[in-house]
Amino acid sequence: METAPSTPPPAPAARVLVASNRGPVSYTRGADGALVAKRGGGGLVSGLSAIGSGDDALWVCAALGDGDREAVRGTGGRLDPADTGGQRVRMLGIDPGVYAAAYNDIANSTLWFVHHMLYQTPLEPSFGPEFRARWAAYEAYNRAFAEALAEEAAEGAAVLVQDYHLALVPGLLRALRPDLRIGHFSHTPWAPAAYFRLLPDDIAERLLLGMLGADRLGFLTRRWADAFRECAEAVLAGRGLTTTGPAGEATGDTYLTYPHGGEGQPPGPAGGRTALAVHGLGADGDFLRERAHRPDVAERMAALREQIGRTPEGTDRKTIVRVDRTELSKNIVRGLHAYRQLLTDHPEWRERVVHVAFAYPSRQDLEIYRAYTAEVERVATEINTELSTPGWTPVVLHVQDDFARSLAAYRLADVALVNPIRDGMNLVAKEIPVLSERGCALVLSREAGACAELGGDALVINPYDITATATALHEALTLPAPDRTARAKRLAEAATALPPQRWFLDQLNALRGVRG
């Protein structure tokens, strides 16, 4: 079994620690055989930058591939700050087999499916001995993070653990370091109690108690926080769990108090008291606007305009834009069917609108995701074969990830289609209105977390209803200009109200104040 070097060299204890599966940098081999570091982006990277670099902050992450593992072997896991933009990063060289079982089989094929309600329940899930072996790997993976965090943290440090991959870390870390202030943030939806209880009873309890080892649990919307509370009340009723504070539309933290921990799960501070908090995540408007006006984006805009073409009368065609990973929850296939229904119900839009659909492959090591990606391409090809005319391709589909091209499409959007069957937030719904130069209309699923903030100015749909989605697309394309402009302005303002830096600092400041 592959392991990291026994003990990384000593380093200053950190006052702020972030733990996530994926870190801010990844490694691959270049043409000359040398390791090449590639920095990532996203809300965590932007958020952590708000507190600066230096010895006070540390990011703990996992080695995801062979390049990462080689970097761990060469550094003991403490990455070169030149590779990380000055951030202190400790990368964990977890055994590849353990990592694959924890990440692919439990995190992405079980927990993701539960929280996004993706199972075909007549056939799945089934939990037998193979699942138990994979669950043991998930526990080992979480334990590796907890031990690393316990080793690196200064007395009373703040630790912010990220997402469903690391649901057990708060409880494990609390047992090792009761002095720490521990937060956990869920970037996904949280399943309703009845669906969550598809999991084996002991596993459901273990997940909840693991998370309740935290001082604060953060969620993107009140809906997801309330769902967690309902799960805890249903599963942990026998442990004397009580709830205080608001729910539903009310603001403020909810508190769960439980007097008895499980095995390896001692009560947290104040007798096992955990706050459930809502921290919405918005778009980084300043970064998006700057990045979207670089030369590479202008080049992509010119290429897209050529692909979109012009109407027979020589005017600009309307665009319906979507940008997604090919995750099952994104509902890309139904979106394509709704677009075809629009062209059937309203043939006047033929040759006058183009669906610009970017479907970037995700989790292609899982067969079900490969099949879904293939179905997206099949349906797009079918629409183009059935309806295209000389000079008009109804669907412009791209499946190669290209951030500059995505930004170009944002700028060209007349309508943004965001129709997930379930989504924790969906930042695309926020990013397109920020960059659209035509004042785009937003067609938005009621099952996206973003609907809680943007629903008043979006055209809200049931993501399973293709006919209603087609109707909403037509309405979006025909909105009167003053209404479209006013909606777009309000959408952009709401989308940037909670930028990543504020999202991160709000959580950190609240966590630091837990024990005041």
Backbone torsions as a table, in degrees:
resi	resn	phi	psi	omega
1	MET	NA	138.1	-179.4
2	GLU	-80.8	133.0	177.5
3	THR	-134.5	160.4	174.2
4	ALA	-75.8	164.3	172.3
5	PRO	-53.3	150.3	-168.7
6	SER	-55.2	-51.0	-177.1
7	THR	-139.6	120.0	175.9
8	PRO	-63.4	157.3	179.2
9	PRO	-61.2	152.5	-178.4
10	PRO	-57.6	148.2	178.3
11	ALA	-146.3	157.9	179.2
12	PRO	-59.3	141.8	177.0
13	ALA	-65.8	141.4	-175.5
14	ALA	-94.7	143.6	177.1
15	ARG	-91.8	-25.7	178.0
16	VAL	-130.5	126.7	-179.5
17	LEU	-129.2	138.4	173.9
18	VAL	-116.4	135.7	177.6
19	ALA	-123.9	127.0	177.4
20	SER	-151.6	156.3	177.8
21	ASN	-58.4	-52.9	-178.4
22	ARG	-97.4	134.0	179.9
23	GLY	-95.8	-172.2	-176.9
24	PRO	-83.2	-0.5	-178.4
25	VAL	-147.5	149.0	174.5
26	SER	-136.0	159.9	-174.1
27	TYR	-124.1	139.1	171.5
28	THR	-136.1	166.8	177.5
29	ARG	-89.7	130.8	176.3
30	GLY	-80.2	178.0	-178.0
31	ALA	-61.4	-28.9	-179.9
32	ASP	-87.8	4.3	178.7
33	GLY	89.2	-7.5	-179.6
34	ALA	-81.7	153.1	176.4
35	LEU	-72.3	135.3	179.1
36	VAL	-118.1	127.2	179.5
37	ALA	-91.7	136.2	175.4
38	LYS	-125.0	122.2	-179.8
39	ARG	-82.7	144.3	178.1
40	GLY	-98.7	-178.7	178.4
41	GLY	-130.0	-158.3	177.4
42	GLY	106.5	177.9	-172.9
43	GLY	-62.9	-39.2	-179.1
44	LEU	-66.5	-42.6	178.9
45	VAL	-61.6	-46.7	178.4
46	SER	-64.1	-41.3	-177.6
47	GLY	-64.8	-47.4	-177.9
48	LEU	-65.4	-29.4	178.0
49	SER	-64.1	-20.4	-178.1
50	ALA	-67.5	-22.3	178.5
51	ILE	-101.7	3.6	176.0
52	GLY	79.9	174.5	176.8
53	SER	-98.1	174.0	-179.4
54	GLY	129.3	-173.9	-173.4
55	ASP	-73.5	-16.5	-173.7
56	ASP	-74.4	-23.7	-173.6
57	ALA	-119.9	143.8	179.8
58	LEU	-143.1	138.2	175.0
59	TRP	-108.4	125.7	176.2
60	VAL	-109.4	126.5	-176.5
61	CYS	-143.4	175.5	-179.6
62	ALA	-103.2	149.5	168.5
63	ALA	-73.6	122.8	-173.4
64	LEU	-95.2	-29.8	-175.5
65	GLY	-140.6	-174.3	-175.9
66	ASP	-62.7	-38.6	179.0
67	GLY	-63.6	-43.3	177.2
68	ASP	-61.0	-43.8	-177.5
69	ARG	-65.7	-34.6	176.6
70	GLU	-67.2	-38.1	176.8
71	ALA	-62.7	-38.2	177.8
72	VAL	-64.5	-43.9	179.8
73	ARG	-61.3	-35.8	-176.9
74	GLY	-80.4	-19.1	-173.7
75	THR	-121.7	-4.9	-171.8
76	GLY	73.6	9.3	178.8
77	GLY	98.3	-15.7	177.4
78	ARG	-90.3	104.8	-169.6
79	LEU	-75.2	154.2	177.9
80	ASP	-66.4	123.4	179.0
81	PRO	-57.1	-23.7	176.6
82	ALA	-65.0	-25.8	178.3
83	ASP	-83.6	-21.7	-169.2
84	THR	-110.4	8.6	-177.7
85	GLY	73.4	26.2	178.1
86	GLY	91.7	-6.2	179.8
87	GLN	-80.9	144.2	171.1
88	ARG	-77.9	125.3	-179.1
89	VAL	-133.0	130.5	168.8
90	ARG	-111.8	119.5	-179.4
91	MET	-103.6	131.7	-175.3
92	LEU	-95.4	126.3	178.9
93	GLY	-89.2	70.4	-178.8
94	ILE	-72.9	141.5	179.6
95	ASP	-49.2	131.4	-176.1
96	PRO	-56.3	-38.1	178.8
97	GLY	-66.8	-41.7	176.5
98	VAL	-63.7	-44.5	-179.3
99	TYR	-61.6	-45.8	-177.8
100	ALA	-61.7	-42.7	180.0
101	ALA	-66.7	-42.4	-178.6
102	ALA	-67.9	-45.6	-173.2
103	TYR	-79.8	-53.6	-175.7
104	ASN	-76.3	-47.6	-169.9
105	ASP	-83.5	-37.9	-178.6
106	ILE	-97.9	-58.6	-175.3
107	ALA	-61.8	-53.9	-171.4
108	ASN	-91.7	-26.5	-179.0
109	SER	-101.1	-6.9	177.9
110	THR	-123.6	-64.9	-175.2
111	LEU	-65.4	-42.0	177.0
112	TRP	-61.0	-42.2	-179.4
113	PHE	-66.4	-37.3	178.5
114	VAL	-65.5	-50.8	-174.5
115	HIS	-69.8	-25.8	177.0
116	HIS	-98.8	2.4	174.7
117	MET	54.7	54.1	-172.3
118	LEU	-102.9	-5.6	-175.5
119	TYR	-71.5	143.1	166.1
120	GLN	-89.1	91.2	-165.5
121	THR	-63.1	-22.1	173.1
122	PRO	-62.6	-22.4	-176.2
123	LEU	-117.1	-27.3	-174.2
124	GLU	-147.6	155.0	2.7
125	PRO	-86.7	165.9	171.1
126	SER	-131.7	129.1	-174.1
127	PHE	-115.2	105.5	179.8
128	GLY	-126.6	-157.7	-176.9
129	PRO	-58.9	-37.2	179.4
130	GLU	-62.9	-40.4	177.7
131	PHE	-61.9	-41.8	-178.3
132	ARG	-62.6	-38.6	177.8
133	ALA	-64.6	-40.1	179.5
134	ARG	-70.7	-35.1	176.7
135	TRP	-62.7	-37.5	176.9
136	ALA	-60.4	-36.6	176.6
137	ALA	-66.8	-39.7	177.3
138	TYR	-61.5	-41.1	177.1
139	GLU	-63.4	-42.3	180.0
140	ALA	-64.4	-40.6	178.2
141	TYR	-62.0	-45.5	177.6
142	ASN	-65.9	-37.5	179.9
143	ARG	-64.7	-37.5	178.3
144	ALA	-60.9	-41.4	177.1
145	PHE	-65.6	-46.1	-178.1
146	ALA	-60.2	-42.8	-179.3
147	GLU	-66.8	-39.9	178.3
148	ALA	-64.5	-43.6	179.4
149	LEU	-63.6	-42.4	179.1
150	ALA	-61.9	-36.5	-179.5
151	GLU	-71.6	-34.5	-171.4
152	GLU	-90.9	-20.8	-168.7
153	ALA	-82.1	138.1	171.9
154	ALA	-73.2	166.2	177.3
155	GLU	-57.7	126.9	177.1
156	GLY	71.9	15.4	-177.9
157	ALA	-64.4	159.7	175.4
158	ALA	-98.3	130.0	-178.2
159	VAL	-122.4	124.6	179.9
160	LEU	-113.6	106.8	-176.4
161	VAL	-95.1	138.8	-171.8
162	GLN	-113.1	119.9	156.3
163	ASP	77.9	179.1	-170.1
164	TYR	-68.4	-20.0	176.3
165	HIS	-62.0	-29.6	-171.3
166	LEU	-121.0	40.1	-175.7
167	ALA	-67.2	-25.6	-178.4
168	LEU	-87.9	-13.8	-172.8
169	VAL	-59.6	-45.2	-177.0
170	PRO	-55.6	-46.4	179.7
171	GLY	-65.6	-42.6	178.9
172	LEU	-64.3	-41.3	-179.5
173	LEU	-70.1	-37.5	177.8
174	ARG	-59.0	-39.7	179.6
175	ALA	-66.2	-34.3	-178.8
176	LEU	-82.1	-36.4	-173.3
177	ARG	-139.9	79.2	-178.4
178	PRO	-66.2	-11.5	-179.9
179	ASP	-77.6	-15.6	-171.9
180	LEU	-79.4	153.8	170.9
181	ARG	-98.3	115.6	-169.1
182	ILE	-116.6	128.3	172.9
183	GLY	-120.8	152.2	174.1
184	HIS	-133.0	135.5	178.9
185	PHE	-120.9	131.7	178.2
186	SER	-99.9	118.4	179.6
187	HIS	-89.3	-5.4	-179.5
188	THR	-103.2	173.8	165.2
189	PRO	-64.6	170.5	168.9
190	TRP	-117.9	136.8	-174.3
191	ALA	-68.9	147.5	169.7
192	PRO	-60.3	155.4	-173.9
193	ALA	-57.0	-43.2	-177.8
194	ALA	-62.6	-37.3	-179.3
195	TYR	-77.3	-39.9	178.2
196	PHE	-57.4	-32.3	-176.9
197	ARG	-80.4	8.0	162.9
198	LEU	-62.2	-30.5	179.0
199	LEU	-64.8	151.1	173.1
200	PRO	-53.8	144.4	-173.1
201	ASP	-56.1	-43.5	-177.6
202	ASP	-69.3	-32.1	178.7
203	ILE	-71.5	-42.5	176.9
204	ALA	-58.3	-44.3	179.6
205	GLU	-65.2	-41.7	-178.3
206	ARG	-62.7	-42.4	179.4
207	LEU	-62.9	-46.1	-178.0
208	LEU	-66.1	-45.1	179.1
209	LEU	-66.0	-34.8	176.0
210	GLY	-60.1	-45.6	179.4
211	MET	-70.0	-34.6	-179.2
212	LEU	-73.2	-1.1	167.6
213	GLY	-70.3	-12.3	-179.8
214	ALA	-81.9	154.3	170.3
215	ASP	-72.7	-37.6	-178.5
216	ARG	-137.6	137.3	172.1
217	LEU	-113.6	123.6	-178.6
218	GLY	-103.0	143.2	178.6
219	PHE	-135.5	157.7	-176.4
220	LEU	-76.0	-27.8	-179.9
221	THR	-142.0	161.1	176.1
222	ARG	-61.6	-34.2	-179.6
223	ARG	-57.9	-44.4	-177.8
224	TRP	-73.1	-36.1	176.6
225	ALA	-63.0	-42.7	179.1
226	ASP	-65.4	-35.1	178.3
227	ALA	-65.1	-40.3	176.3
228	PHE	-62.1	-45.8	179.9
229	ARG	-57.2	-44.4	-179.3
230	GLU	-64.5	-37.6	176.3
231	CYS	-63.9	-45.8	-179.7
232	ALA	-61.3	-42.3	179.7
233	GLU	-64.3	-37.2	-178.1
234	ALA	-74.7	-43.2	-172.8
235	VAL	-85.0	-33.8	-173.0
236	LEU	-106.4	19.7	-177.8
237	ALA	-56.6	-35.1	-177.9
238	GLY	-73.0	-6.8	-179.0
239	ARG	-98.8	8.7	177.2
240	GLY	76.0	26.1	-178.9
241	LEU	-67.9	136.6	177.1
242	THR	-128.3	155.5	-177.3
243	THR	-124.0	135.4	172.2
244	THR	-133.8	153.3	177.7
245	GLY	101.9	-179.7	-170.1
246	PRO	-77.0	160.9	172.4
247	ALA	-145.0	176.6	178.1
248	GLY	65.8	-128.6	-175.7
249	GLU	-83.2	-7.8	-176.4
250	ALA	-68.9	159.0	178.3
251	THR	-106.5	167.0	-178.0
252	GLY	100.5	168.7	-176.8
253	ASP	-82.6	145.2	167.5
254	THR	-97.6	144.3	179.5
255	TYR	-118.8	132.4	172.9
256	LEU	-107.5	127.6	178.8
257	THR	-119.9	130.8	-179.6
258	TYR	-139.1	125.0	-174.0
259	PRO	-79.6	-17.1	-173.0
260	HIS	-126.6	119.5	174.3
261	GLY	-82.1	166.4	175.7
262	GLY	-88.4	-172.9	179.3
263	GLU	-61.2	126.0	-178.4
264	GLY	72.3	9.4	-177.3
265	GLN	-128.0	73.3	-179.8
266	PRO	-67.2	157.7	178.2
267	PRO	-57.2	145.0	177.3
268	GLY	-80.9	-163.0	-178.7
269	PRO	-62.8	154.5	178.7
270	ALA	54.9	39.3	175.8
271	GLY	74.1	30.6	178.8
272	GLY	84.5	50.1	-177.3
273	ARG	-109.4	122.1	-177.9
274	THR	-125.1	131.6	177.5
275	ALA	-87.9	137.2	170.6
276	LEU	-103.2	118.7	-173.2
277	ALA	-124.8	153.9	178.2
278	VAL	-111.2	124.9	176.9
279	HIS	-132.7	95.7	178.1
280	GLY	-68.2	146.4	-178.9
281	LEU	-114.0	124.9	-179.1
282	GLY	-108.0	-177.8	179.1
283	ALA	-81.6	149.5	175.3
284	ASP	-87.9	86.6	-172.5
285	GLY	-60.5	-42.2	-178.2
286	ASP	-62.8	-46.1	179.1
287	PHE	-63.1	-45.8	-177.5
288	LEU	-60.1	-45.2	-177.1
289	ARG	-65.7	-39.4	178.4
290	GLU	-68.3	-47.3	-176.3
291	ARG	-66.1	-33.3	-176.0
292	ALA	-74.4	-6.2	-179.7
293	HIS	-115.5	23.6	173.3
294	ARG	-85.2	161.2	-175.4
295	PRO	-58.1	-36.3	-177.5
296	ASP	-65.4	-31.7	177.1
297	VAL	-71.0	-39.6	176.9
298	ALA	-60.2	-39.0	177.4
299	GLU	-63.5	-43.2	179.3
300	ARG	-66.1	-35.7	178.1
301	MET	-62.4	-43.2	179.5
302	ALA	-62.1	-42.2	179.6
303	ALA	-66.1	-41.4	178.9
304	LEU	-65.4	-41.9	178.7
305	ARG	-58.0	-37.8	179.0
306	GLU	-67.7	-40.0	178.0
307	GLN	-68.1	-38.0	-179.3
308	ILE	-70.2	-43.0	178.2
309	GLY	76.1	-169.5	-177.6
310	ARG	-127.1	160.7	-179.1
311	THR	-68.3	166.4	176.0
312	PRO	-56.8	-25.5	179.3
313	GLU	-85.3	-3.6	177.9
314	GLY	89.6	10.6	178.3
315	THR	-95.4	166.9	178.7
316	ASP	-66.6	136.5	173.1
317	ARG	-76.1	150.4	172.5
318	LYS	-74.2	153.8	179.0
319	THR	-127.0	136.1	169.1
320	ILE	-110.1	116.0	-171.0
321	VAL	-111.7	136.7	168.3
322	ARG	-138.2	144.5	176.4
323	VAL	-136.0	118.0	-175.4
324	ASP	-147.4	158.1	158.3
325	ARG	-78.7	153.9	178.7
326	THR	-82.6	55.8	172.2
327	GLU	-84.6	146.3	-174.4
328	LEU	-58.9	-31.8	-176.1
329	SER	-74.7	-14.1	-174.4
330	LYS	-75.8	-18.0	170.1
331	ASN	67.3	35.8	-176.4
332	ILE	-66.5	-39.1	-176.5
333	VAL	-64.1	-45.5	177.2
334	ARG	-63.6	-33.3	176.1
335	GLY	-62.1	-40.7	176.9
336	LEU	-65.6	-41.6	178.0
337	HIS	-63.9	-37.5	178.0
338	ALA	-65.3	-38.1	177.5
339	TYR	-64.4	-42.5	176.6
340	ARG	-62.5	-38.7	177.5
341	GLN	-63.9	-38.1	175.2
342	LEU	-57.3	-46.5	-178.7
343	LEU	-69.4	-25.3	176.4
344	THR	-77.6	-45.8	-178.2
345	ASP	-73.3	-30.0	-176.7
346	HIS	-131.6	75.6	-177.2
347	PRO	-62.4	-13.3	177.2
348	GLU	-64.7	-16.9	178.5
349	TRP	-83.6	-10.9	178.9
350	ARG	-63.8	135.8	-176.0
351	GLU	69.5	4.4	-179.8
352	ARG	-121.2	-2.9	177.1
353	VAL	-142.4	148.7	175.7
354	VAL	-132.7	135.8	174.8
355	HIS	-91.6	109.2	176.7
356	VAL	-91.9	105.6	-172.3
357	ALA	-119.1	115.2	175.3
358	PHE	-105.4	117.1	-176.7
359	ALA	-125.1	91.2	-173.2
360	TYR	-86.1	124.6	-174.7
361	PRO	-55.6	138.8	-179.3
362	SER	-132.6	141.3	173.1
363	ARG	51.3	46.7	-175.9
364	GLN	-72.4	-3.1	172.0
365	ASP	-79.0	-7.1	175.7
366	LEU	-104.7	129.2	-172.7
367	GLU	-60.9	-37.9	-176.6
368	ILE	-65.3	-30.3	177.4
369	TYR	-76.0	-37.9	175.4
370	ARG	-61.1	-41.8	179.7
371	ALA	-65.3	-38.4	-180.0
372	TYR	-67.8	-42.1	176.9
373	THR	-59.3	-42.1	178.3
374	ALA	-63.8	-36.6	179.5
375	GLU	-68.3	-37.8	175.1
376	VAL	-58.2	-47.4	-179.5
377	GLU	-65.7	-37.8	-179.4
378	ARG	-64.2	-45.6	-177.6
379	VAL	-67.8	-40.5	177.6
380	ALA	-61.1	-42.9	178.7
381	THR	-64.5	-39.7	179.4
382	GLU	-61.8	-43.0	178.7
383	ILE	-63.6	-45.2	-179.6
384	ASN	-64.6	-39.5	179.0
385	THR	-65.0	-39.5	-175.9
386	GLU	-75.3	-37.0	-165.9
387	LEU	-119.0	-14.8	-173.4
388	SER	-64.8	153.4	175.8
389	THR	-129.8	165.8	176.2
390	PRO	-55.7	121.5	179.2
391	GLY	91.1	-4.1	179.7
392	TRP	-137.2	117.8	172.2
393	THR	-108.0	112.1	-173.1
394	PRO	-59.1	-38.3	-178.1
395	VAL	-120.3	121.6	170.7
396	VAL	-100.1	102.8	-175.1
397	LEU	-106.6	131.3	172.7
398	HIS	-125.6	135.4	-178.3
399	VAL	-120.2	4.5	175.4
400	GLN	-100.3	122.8	-176.1
401	ASP	-59.9	128.1	-179.3
402	ASP	-153.4	101.0	-174.8
403	PHE	-63.3	-40.5	179.2
404	ALA	-62.2	-38.9	178.3
405	ARG	-67.7	-36.2	176.0
406	SER	-61.1	-44.9	178.9
407	LEU	-63.6	-37.4	176.7
408	ALA	-61.4	-42.9	178.9
409	ALA	-64.9	-39.3	176.4
410	TYR	-55.0	-45.9	-176.8
411	ARG	-65.5	-28.7	-176.7
412	LEU	-90.8	-1.8	-169.6
413	ALA	-72.8	130.9	165.7
414	ASP	-93.3	-36.0	178.7
415	VAL	-133.9	135.1	171.5
416	ALA	-104.4	127.2	178.1
417	LEU	-107.2	113.6	180.0
418	VAL	-130.8	97.7	-169.2
419	ASN	-126.5	44.0	-178.0
420	PRO	-62.5	150.7	174.7
421	ILE	-76.7	-18.0	174.8
422	ARG	-173.0	132.7	-176.2
423	ASP	-154.7	137.1	180.0
424	GLY	-59.1	-46.2	176.4
425	MET	-139.6	-69.5	-174.7
426	ASN	87.1	92.5	-178.1
427	LEU	-73.8	-21.4	176.7
428	VAL	-59.7	-37.0	178.2
429	ALA	-61.6	-24.2	179.1
430	LYS	-94.2	-32.9	-174.5
431	GLU	-74.5	-39.3	-177.3
432	ILE	-62.8	-47.2	178.4
433	PRO	-60.2	-27.9	179.7
434	VAL	-68.0	-36.9	-172.4
435	LEU	-103.1	-18.5	-176.2
436	SER	-57.8	128.0	-179.5
437	GLU	-89.8	-4.1	-178.4
438	ARG	-110.6	6.4	-178.1
439	GLY	67.8	67.4	-170.0
440	CYS	-70.7	151.4	168.6
441	ALA	-91.4	147.8	-176.6
442	LEU	-114.0	119.0	171.2
443	VAL	-97.8	115.2	-165.7
444	LEU	-131.0	132.2	176.0
445	SER	-66.0	138.8	175.1
446	ARG	-69.6	-11.9	-179.6
447	GLU	-93.2	2.1	173.5
448	ALA	-87.4	137.8	177.3
449	GLY	-57.3	-31.6	-179.9
450	ALA	-61.0	-20.8	-178.8
451	CYS	-63.0	-28.4	179.1
452	ALA	-63.2	-29.4	-178.0
453	GLU	-101.2	-31.6	-171.6
454	LEU	-109.4	-6.9	-171.8
455	GLY	-58.3	-29.9	-177.7
456	GLY	-66.0	-26.0	-179.3
457	ASP	-115.0	3.0	176.2
458	ALA	-98.7	167.9	169.8
459	LEU	-96.3	103.9	-168.5
460	VAL	-88.5	135.1	-174.8
461	ILE	-128.1	157.4	163.9
462	ASN	-81.7	116.2	-171.5
463	PRO	-66.8	-14.4	179.0
464	TYR	-88.1	-12.8	-173.1
465	ASP	-96.1	97.9	-177.8
466	ILE	-65.8	-41.0	-179.4
467	THR	-62.4	-45.9	179.5
468	ALA	-65.7	-34.7	178.0
469	THR	-67.0	-41.1	176.8
470	ALA	-61.9	-40.6	177.7
471	THR	-62.7	-42.6	179.7
472	ALA	-65.3	-36.9	176.6
473	LEU	-62.4	-42.1	177.5
474	HIS	-63.2	-43.8	179.2
475	GLU	-62.4	-40.9	179.7
476	ALA	-63.4	-39.8	-179.7
477	LEU	-69.5	-22.5	-174.7
478	THR	-111.6	10.5	177.3
479	LEU	-57.2	135.1	175.6
480	PRO	-59.1	144.1	-174.4
481	ALA	-53.7	-45.1	-179.7
482	PRO	-62.2	-40.8	179.1
483	ASP	-65.1	-45.2	179.7
484	ARG	-59.3	-46.8	-177.2
485	THR	-63.4	-43.8	-178.9
486	ALA	-65.4	-43.4	178.7
487	ARG	-62.3	-45.9	-177.1
488	ALA	-60.9	-40.2	179.4
489	LYS	-63.4	-45.4	179.7
490	ARG	-67.4	-37.6	177.6
491	LEU	-61.3	-45.3	-178.8
492	ALA	-63.9	-39.4	178.9
493	GLU	-64.9	-45.1	179.3
494	ALA	-66.2	-36.6	-176.3
495	ALA	-65.6	-29.6	-175.9
496	THR	-105.4	8.7	-176.3
497	ALA	-69.1	-26.2	-177.4
498	LEU	-127.6	72.3	-177.7
499	PRO	-65.4	163.4	-174.5
500	PRO	-56.7	-37.4	-179.4
501	GLN	-62.8	-43.0	179.3
502	ARG	-68.6	-41.0	177.5
503	TRP	-53.9	-46.2	-178.3
504	PHE	-70.0	-48.3	-175.9
505	LEU	-67.2	-34.3	176.2
506	ASP	-59.8	-43.1	178.6
507	GLN	-66.5	-44.4	-178.4
508	LEU	-62.8	-45.3	-179.0
509	ASN	-65.4	-40.6	177.8
510	ALA	-64.2	-39.8	-179.5
511	LEU	-66.6	-41.3	179.7
512	ARG	-65.0	-24.8	-179.3
513	GLY	-90.5	1.5	-174.7
514	VAL	-57.9	-43.7	-175.6
515	ARG	-106.1	4.2	176.2
516	GLY	20.3	NA	NA
